[in-house]
Amino acid sequence: MANDHADLPPELAAQIQSALEALDRQADARLPLPVRRRVRALYGDMGDGSGERPAGRRRLFELDRMAVARVLPLWRREHPDDERPERMVELAERVIGGDLSWDEAEAELDRFRTDLMDLASTMDWRANAAAAAAADLVVVADVGDYGEETPSDADDDDLDPDMLAVDYLASIAEGSAPGTEGEDVEARRAYWRWYLAEAVPAAYRALDDE
């Protein structure tokens, strides 16, 4: 681990290792939100939501975009001709790049979210979670990570459904929701191990190529 991440800031490498150890202690393979937030806090400045796109927010966006890309095949298998989740990724990329304002993206995002809610009872909910993760990527592009209004000890179960993080929605798509029928704990564990060991470092390094 240390050798693999020798190019990362020592604090981030140590926090990744701590998070992996926390994951190993979880019988249900959940990676608590406070643990993930401590990792993401070391990405750098997230900004204040005023429209700036500092390094931390761009790294977070890249991390969440990788999570969405991992699970979108679940949507495509059920809806091969519906490219709206890919459209959400496109909108998010334009927002984070400064080419599209939140006001311009919001109406299309809201329409898709409404359609997802209408479809929820008639489609595979793992595919629905993958699409919801794509939709929420637009929000990440605009405002970044959770702010001070969300308590540092809050976990995913404490949040309203419309506040669930992209990475958590992707974990539901990959391994199902904890405690539900058809739950795949090992798939969830594999997702979170990939997230920590591969995606978190890759997203941090992404700005090195700019």
Backbone bond lengths (Angstrom), bond angles and torsions (degrees), N, CA, C in turn:
res aa  C-N    CA-C-N  psi(-1)  N-CA   C-N-CA  omega(-1)  CA-C   N-CA-C  phi
1 M - - - 1.465 - - 1.518 111.51 -
2 A 1.337 116.77 -52.72 1.457 120.26 -177.56 1.519 110.90 -60.55
3 N 1.367 117.41 -41.97 1.448 120.41 179.98 1.522 111.58 -67.68
4 D 1.337 116.24 -39.31 1.453 120.10 -179.78 1.516 111.83 -62.64
5 H 1.323 117.19 -30.77 1.460 121.68 -173.84 1.523 111.86 -116.14
6 A 1.330 115.24 29.77 1.464 119.31 -177.00 1.520 112.33 -64.54
7 D 1.346 117.23 -22.85 1.464 120.02 -178.91 1.524 112.61 -85.73
8 L 1.322 118.38 -5.67 1.464 121.62 179.32 1.525 110.13 -84.99
9 P 1.336 117.70 157.99 1.464 119.16 171.74 1.524 109.74 -56.82
10 P 1.320 118.43 137.99 1.476 120.50 -175.97 1.526 113.09 -54.96
11 E 1.341 117.21 -36.56 1.467 119.86 -178.83 1.526 110.77 -65.28
12 L 1.331 116.59 -39.04 1.457 119.56 179.80 1.524 110.54 -70.22
13 A 1.326 117.71 -44.11 1.463 120.52 178.29 1.526 110.70 -59.10
14 A 1.331 117.05 -41.44 1.467 120.64 179.41 1.516 111.11 -66.85
15 Q 1.341 117.19 -38.17 1.456 119.86 -179.32 1.527 111.38 -70.22
16 I 1.329 117.18 -34.81 1.465 120.28 174.72 1.522 109.74 -61.67
17 Q 1.335 117.03 -46.02 1.457 120.54 179.71 1.523 111.17 -62.09
18 S 1.321 117.04 -41.36 1.455 121.31 178.52 1.529 110.65 -62.88
19 A 1.328 116.73 -40.08 1.463 120.85 179.88 1.529 111.03 -67.63
20 L 1.331 117.56 -38.98 1.460 120.28 176.62 1.526 110.88 -62.53
21 E 1.307 116.57 -39.84 1.466 120.29 177.82 1.523 110.62 -66.40
22 A 1.345 116.92 -38.70 1.465 120.39 176.87 1.522 110.51 -63.35
23 L 1.332 116.92 -40.17 1.461 121.07 178.37 1.526 110.62 -62.16
24 D 1.323 116.94 -42.23 1.466 120.57 -179.47 1.528 112.03 -62.42
25 R 1.324 116.54 -25.32 1.472 119.89 -179.78 1.519 112.76 -83.49
26 Q 1.329 117.25 -9.12 1.459 121.35 -176.78 1.527 110.14 -91.77
27 A 1.327 117.24 111.02 1.461 120.28 -178.97 1.525 112.06 -61.28
28 D 1.345 116.89 -32.00 1.465 119.89 -178.86 1.528 112.34 -93.97
29 A 1.347 116.50 6.23 1.470 122.43 176.07 1.524 113.07 61.57
30 R 1.302 116.61 31.03 1.467 119.47 172.12 1.528 108.35 -87.27
31 L 1.312 116.30 140.59 1.460 121.03 174.10 1.521 106.83 -108.04
32 P 1.333 117.49 105.04 1.467 120.20 -171.41 1.525 112.71 -57.13
33 L 1.313 115.25 145.91 1.462 121.26 179.01 1.522 112.54 -56.13
34 P 1.336 121.08 -43.80 1.470 118.89 178.89 1.526 112.83 -57.99
35 V 1.322 117.39 -35.41 1.469 120.89 177.56 1.525 109.70 -65.45
36 R 1.330 117.04 -45.53 1.467 120.37 179.99 1.514 111.31 -64.78
37 R 1.306 117.14 -37.67 1.469 119.60 179.92 1.523 111.40 -66.56
38 R 1.316 116.93 -35.27 1.475 118.88 177.86 1.524 110.98 -65.47
39 V 1.335 116.04 -35.63 1.466 119.28 175.86 1.522 110.01 -66.27
40 R 1.327 116.87 -50.50 1.464 120.97 -174.89 1.518 112.44 -67.49
41 A 1.334 116.66 -25.89 1.465 119.67 178.96 1.529 111.71 -62.56
42 L 1.328 117.02 -20.93 1.464 121.20 -179.27 1.521 112.35 -90.60
43 Y 1.320 117.20 8.12 1.462 121.80 177.17 1.529 112.25 -77.69
44 G 1.320 117.36 -17.67 1.452 120.25 -178.05 1.516 111.50 115.53
45 D 1.320 115.60 -171.02 1.458 122.92 -175.05 1.522 111.32 -61.40
46 M 1.337 116.28 124.94 1.463 121.65 177.20 1.530 112.49 -91.97
47 G 1.329 117.72 -9.93 1.454 120.29 -177.71 1.513 111.72 80.97
48 D 1.314 115.07 -178.51 1.459 120.39 -175.89 1.516 113.37 -113.78
49 G 1.339 116.50 14.71 1.461 119.54 179.90 1.510 114.14 78.64
50 S 1.337 116.92 12.31 1.460 120.31 -176.09 1.514 113.49 -89.45
51 G 1.310 117.63 3.39 1.456 120.16 -179.74 1.514 113.22 114.43
52 E 1.316 118.08 -14.45 1.460 119.87 177.09 1.523 109.83 -73.10
53 R 1.319 116.68 156.63 1.458 122.01 -178.48 1.525 108.96 -127.42
54 P 1.336 117.64 70.81 1.466 120.09 -178.95 1.534 111.74 -70.81
55 A 1.319 115.35 174.96 1.466 120.92 -171.44 1.517 112.52 -58.21
56 G 1.326 117.49 -44.45 1.454 119.69 -176.58 1.513 112.48 -60.84
57 R 1.317 116.62 -41.06 1.463 119.25 -179.52 1.523 110.88 -68.69
58 R 1.314 117.45 -37.89 1.460 119.60 179.15 1.528 111.20 -68.83
59 R 1.333 117.10 -36.20 1.463 119.11 175.06 1.529 111.18 -65.96
60 L 1.321 116.75 -43.50 1.466 120.12 177.35 1.519 110.74 -60.06
61 F 1.319 116.58 -42.11 1.459 120.21 178.93 1.525 110.21 -60.16
62 E 1.324 117.20 -44.33 1.460 120.29 -179.92 1.532 110.88 -63.29
63 L 1.320 116.65 -40.15 1.460 121.02 177.56 1.525 110.77 -60.06
64 D 1.319 116.32 -48.36 1.464 119.76 -178.92 1.522 111.87 -69.18
65 R 1.326 116.86 -33.38 1.469 119.14 177.12 1.526 110.11 -64.21
66 M 1.318 118.01 -37.77 1.459 121.17 177.14 1.528 110.85 -64.50
67 A 1.334 116.94 -40.31 1.462 120.46 178.44 1.527 110.88 -63.30
68 V 1.331 116.51 -42.37 1.468 120.55 178.59 1.526 110.28 -63.17
69 A 1.322 117.27 -44.81 1.463 120.67 -179.12 1.524 111.30 -60.55
70 R 1.326 116.92 -33.56 1.464 120.56 -179.18 1.528 112.32 -66.47
71 V 1.334 117.20 -34.11 1.471 119.22 -172.82 1.530 114.53 -105.81
72 L 1.317 118.76 -9.92 1.470 118.93 -177.91 1.528 113.81 -61.05
73 P 1.344 120.87 -26.93 1.465 118.33 174.60 1.530 113.84 -55.92
74 L 1.336 117.55 -26.28 1.460 120.38 176.94 1.524 110.70 -63.96
75 W 1.326 116.80 -38.16 1.458 120.68 176.65 1.532 110.43 -70.46
76 R 1.319 116.42 -43.59 1.468 120.24 -175.63 1.521 111.44 -63.11
77 R 1.333 117.18 -34.86 1.463 119.25 179.31 1.522 111.87 -63.18
78 E 1.315 116.77 -33.68 1.466 120.20 -178.60 1.521 112.48 -92.16
79 H 1.328 116.39 -29.21 1.471 121.09 -177.65 1.529 109.29 -132.86
80 P 1.316 117.95 68.02 1.466 120.35 -173.21 1.529 114.18 -63.21
81 D 1.324 117.41 -22.41 1.463 120.06 -177.41 1.527 112.96 -102.00
82 D 1.307 116.92 2.09 1.466 120.92 -178.80 1.525 108.43 -104.74
83 E 1.312 116.41 105.01 1.458 122.08 -175.09 1.526 112.78 -100.03
84 R 1.322 117.24 19.07 1.463 118.76 -178.06 1.533 113.55 -65.22
85 P 1.326 120.70 -36.03 1.473 117.50 175.15 1.528 112.21 -60.67
86 E 1.340 117.22 -39.83 1.459 119.82 175.50 1.528 110.75 -63.23
87 R 1.320 115.48 -34.62 1.463 119.69 176.11 1.530 110.67 -64.39
88 M 1.342 117.36 -37.06 1.457 120.58 176.91 1.533 110.72 -63.16
89 V 1.324 116.16 -40.42 1.468 119.64 177.18 1.526 109.92 -62.70
90 E 1.327 116.47 -41.36 1.460 120.53 178.19 1.527 111.01 -62.02
91 L 1.329 117.37 -44.99 1.466 120.32 177.68 1.527 110.18 -60.05
92 A 1.345 116.27 -43.99 1.458 120.29 -178.90 1.519 111.12 -61.42
93 E 1.320 116.98 -41.56 1.470 120.66 179.28 1.518 110.96 -63.14
94 R 1.314 117.11 -36.98 1.466 120.26 179.09 1.520 111.06 -72.36
95 V 1.332 117.35 -34.92 1.462 120.07 177.66 1.526 110.24 -67.63
96 I 1.324 117.86 -48.24 1.461 120.18 -178.51 1.522 111.01 -65.56
97 G 1.338 116.29 -29.14 1.458 120.19 178.86 1.517 114.03 -82.06
98 G 1.340 116.65 -6.03 1.454 120.02 179.51 1.514 114.76 82.70
99 D 1.338 117.01 9.15 1.463 120.52 -178.86 1.524 113.32 -90.28
100 L 1.330 116.42 -9.29 1.463 121.16 -177.40 1.514 107.95 -144.99
101 S 1.315 116.92 134.76 1.462 120.60 179.70 1.522 110.30 -85.10
102 W 1.336 115.22 161.46 1.460 120.02 176.15 1.524 110.63 -58.97
103 D 1.323 117.62 -42.17 1.466 120.86 -178.89 1.523 111.14 -59.61
104 E 1.333 117.25 -35.91 1.456 120.58 -179.70 1.531 111.59 -74.01
105 A 1.328 117.18 -30.41 1.465 121.06 -177.72 1.523 112.65 -87.15
106 E 1.327 117.20 -25.54 1.464 121.00 -167.69 1.515 113.71 -61.88
107 A 1.324 118.12 -42.81 1.472 120.27 -175.19 1.531 110.43 -62.87
108 E 1.325 117.44 -44.94 1.461 120.32 179.94 1.524 111.07 -66.73
109 L 1.318 116.17 -39.68 1.461 120.67 176.76 1.521 110.89 -60.77
110 D 1.323 117.30 -45.90 1.462 121.04 -178.20 1.521 111.60 -63.57
111 R 1.333 117.26 -38.31 1.464 120.05 178.48 1.529 110.70 -63.21
112 F 1.314 116.13 -42.24 1.458 118.99 -179.55 1.522 111.10 -68.09
113 R 1.322 117.64 -40.99 1.466 120.42 177.68 1.527 110.84 -61.00
114 T 1.317 117.11 -40.75 1.462 120.79 178.47 1.525 110.53 -63.42
115 D 1.319 117.18 -43.14 1.464 120.60 178.33 1.526 110.92 -62.98
116 L 1.333 117.13 -38.82 1.460 120.29 178.73 1.525 111.08 -62.18
117 M 1.317 116.44 -41.89 1.464 119.41 178.44 1.518 110.74 -63.08
118 D 1.346 116.83 -39.18 1.461 120.36 179.28 1.527 111.23 -67.42
119 L 1.333 116.96 -31.73 1.459 121.28 -177.85 1.529 113.02 -83.66
120 A 1.318 116.70 -14.75 1.465 120.67 -169.31 1.522 113.35 -55.71
121 S 1.314 118.11 -36.09 1.464 120.59 -175.76 1.521 113.14 -83.76
122 T 1.333 117.18 -6.33 1.469 119.66 -174.33 1.519 112.69 -119.29
123 M 1.339 118.31 2.13 1.451 120.04 -176.67 1.514 110.11 -133.95
124 D 1.318 115.70 166.77 1.457 121.32 175.68 1.523 109.19 -60.40
125 W 1.325 116.62 124.40 1.461 119.18 -172.69 1.515 111.80 -73.73
126 R 1.344 118.17 -18.55 1.461 118.80 174.76 1.528 109.94 -69.76
127 A 1.320 116.95 -40.38 1.464 120.33 174.81 1.526 110.25 -63.69
128 N 1.335 115.99 -39.14 1.457 120.38 178.14 1.522 110.45 -61.89
129 A 1.352 117.62 -40.63 1.461 121.06 179.34 1.524 111.25 -64.95
130 A 1.337 116.94 -37.18 1.461 120.44 177.65 1.526 110.68 -62.25
131 A 1.331 116.34 -43.61 1.459 120.12 179.22 1.520 111.35 -68.06
132 A 1.340 117.06 -37.51 1.463 120.35 177.41 1.524 110.92 -63.34
133 A 1.331 116.63 -36.41 1.460 119.82 176.86 1.530 110.47 -62.91
134 A 1.332 117.07 -40.89 1.462 120.71 177.63 1.518 110.97 -62.83
135 A 1.328 116.68 -41.60 1.465 120.22 178.90 1.524 111.06 -63.13
136 D 1.326 116.93 -43.34 1.462 120.08 -177.36 1.518 112.46 -70.99
137 L 1.329 117.82 -15.79 1.459 120.14 174.96 1.525 110.85 -61.16
138 V 1.324 117.12 -31.19 1.467 120.71 177.42 1.526 109.94 -63.41
139 V 1.328 116.56 -40.50 1.472 120.82 178.98 1.518 110.35 -65.24
140 V 1.338 117.26 -42.86 1.460 120.99 178.44 1.527 110.32 -58.64
141 A 1.320 116.56 -41.42 1.459 120.47 179.64 1.519 111.67 -60.91
142 D 1.328 116.07 -32.30 1.470 119.49 -177.11 1.517 113.08 -86.78
143 V 1.332 118.25 -43.25 1.475 119.27 -171.50 1.516 114.19 -119.38
144 G 1.330 118.82 -8.78 1.455 119.63 178.87 1.520 112.86 79.67
145 D 1.329 115.90 -144.59 1.453 122.20 -174.03 1.527 110.46 -87.02
146 Y 1.349 115.25 179.96 1.459 119.89 177.53 1.520 110.68 -59.08
147 G 1.315 116.06 142.53 1.450 121.40 178.07 1.521 112.14 -96.00
148 E 1.313 115.30 -170.65 1.459 121.20 -176.71 1.524 112.31 -66.35
149 E 1.341 117.33 -17.18 1.470 119.40 -179.60 1.526 111.49 -70.94
150 T 1.329 117.63 -18.24 1.465 121.45 176.11 1.518 108.01 -96.00
151 P 1.345 118.87 115.89 1.467 121.06 -177.12 1.522 111.88 -54.25
152 S 1.319 116.76 144.13 1.460 121.06 -175.73 1.524 112.29 -64.53
153 D 1.352 117.80 -22.05 1.464 120.28 -179.36 1.524 112.77 -98.01
154 A 1.343 118.28 4.92 1.463 121.15 179.40 1.518 109.89 -68.13
155 D 1.335 117.14 137.61 1.454 121.45 175.56 1.528 109.05 -108.55
156 D 1.317 116.28 173.77 1.463 120.34 -175.63 1.522 112.59 -56.73
157 D 1.326 116.80 -38.26 1.464 120.23 -178.58 1.526 112.77 -67.71
158 D 1.327 117.58 -15.55 1.455 121.23 -179.51 1.522 112.50 -85.96
159 L 1.319 117.55 -8.73 1.454 121.97 -172.36 1.519 111.69 -98.88
160 D 1.332 115.50 152.14 1.458 120.44 171.90 1.525 109.20 -65.82
161 P 1.334 117.83 151.93 1.474 120.22 -177.98 1.520 113.86 -54.12
162 D 1.344 117.52 -34.63 1.462 118.91 -178.06 1.524 112.73 -79.90
163 M 1.335 117.57 3.52 1.459 121.18 177.64 1.529 112.17 -110.41
164 L 1.327 117.99 1.21 1.459 119.93 -178.08 1.519 110.68 -64.18
165 A 1.331 115.32 138.58 1.452 120.78 -176.36 1.519 111.63 -73.77
166 V 1.333 115.22 154.46 1.453 121.22 179.01 1.519 110.98 -56.82
167 D 1.340 116.91 -44.80 1.465 118.90 -176.47 1.527 111.64 -64.64
168 Y 1.329 117.44 -35.26 1.459 120.38 178.69 1.525 111.07 -70.82
169 L 1.333 117.41 -42.24 1.470 120.24 177.01 1.526 110.15 -60.19
170 A 1.325 116.94 -39.30 1.457 119.99 177.93 1.523 111.04 -65.19
171 S 1.325 117.49 -35.30 1.473 120.09 178.07 1.525 111.04 -66.26
172 I 1.331 117.05 -34.21 1.465 121.09 175.88 1.527 109.94 -66.46
173 A 1.335 115.97 -43.45 1.459 119.63 178.10 1.525 111.03 -61.47
174 E 1.302 116.89 -38.49 1.468 120.98 -175.73 1.531 112.30 -76.83
175 G 1.331 117.70 -45.16 1.453 119.95 -171.75 1.507 115.06 -125.67
176 S 1.329 116.96 5.08 1.457 124.26 -177.71 1.522 111.33 77.49
177 A 1.304 115.84 166.82 1.464 120.98 -178.75 1.522 110.01 -77.15
178 P 1.327 117.59 142.81 1.475 120.14 179.15 1.521 111.83 -56.15
179 G 1.321 115.57 134.80 1.455 121.03 175.64 1.504 115.61 81.22
180 T 1.347 118.26 6.44 1.459 120.29 -178.61 1.523 110.57 -99.68
181 E 1.324 115.26 161.60 1.461 120.20 177.59 1.520 109.33 -64.47
182 G 1.316 116.81 135.66 1.454 120.81 -178.58 1.505 113.94 84.05
183 E 1.313 116.61 9.10 1.462 121.25 -179.70 1.530 110.51 -58.69
184 D 1.329 115.77 136.07 1.464 121.67 179.10 1.529 108.06 -120.41
185 V 1.322 115.30 91.38 1.466 120.47 -175.21 1.525 111.18 -62.08
186 E 1.315 117.20 -41.29 1.458 119.39 -176.98 1.528 111.61 -69.08
187 A 1.321 117.62 -33.98 1.462 119.72 174.79 1.524 110.23 -65.22
188 R 1.332 116.08 -39.14 1.464 119.49 177.11 1.525 110.88 -64.76
189 R 1.325 116.61 -42.44 1.461 119.66 179.55 1.536 110.51 -63.23
190 A 1.337 116.22 -41.59 1.465 119.86 178.98 1.525 110.80 -62.51
191 Y 1.335 115.98 -39.01 1.466 119.48 178.09 1.520 110.80 -61.95
192 W 1.319 118.08 -49.57 1.460 120.38 -176.59 1.528 111.62 -68.86
193 R 1.320 118.09 -32.17 1.461 119.37 175.69 1.525 109.99 -67.07
194 W 1.319 116.88 -41.82 1.469 120.05 174.97 1.526 110.18 -60.37
195 Y 1.304 116.78 -45.35 1.463 122.71 -178.98 1.524 110.54 -55.56
196 L 1.333 116.42 -49.01 1.463 120.51 -175.59 1.521 112.54 -76.58
197 A 1.326 116.28 -47.09 1.461 119.66 -171.70 1.523 113.35 -80.76
198 E 1.342 116.78 -26.97 1.462 119.43 -176.26 1.526 113.55 -116.99
199 A 1.332 116.79 -52.55 1.463 119.41 -172.45 1.521 112.27 -70.60
200 V 1.328 118.15 -44.74 1.466 120.29 -178.83 1.526 111.18 -58.95
201 P 1.339 120.02 -49.56 1.465 118.87 177.42 1.531 112.92 -64.04
202 A 1.332 117.66 -40.97 1.465 120.32 -178.17 1.530 111.50 -62.91
203 A 1.330 116.47 -40.92 1.465 119.78 179.53 1.523 110.86 -68.07
204 Y 1.325 117.42 -36.21 1.468 119.65 177.04 1.525 109.88 -63.80
205 R 1.324 116.54 -42.41 1.467 120.77 -176.34 1.528 112.32 -75.06
206 A 1.341 117.98 -15.46 1.450 121.08 -173.33 1.519 112.09 -56.93
207 L 1.318 117.24 -34.81 1.466 119.51 -179.26 1.505 112.39 -73.16
208 D 1.336 118.14 -16.05 1.469 120.55 178.52 1.504 111.59 -66.48
209 D 1.335 116.75 -21.68 1.459 120.97 -177.32 1.517 112.12 -88.65
210 E 1.327 116.94 -4.05 1.479 118.49 -177.24 1.528 110.92 -81.75
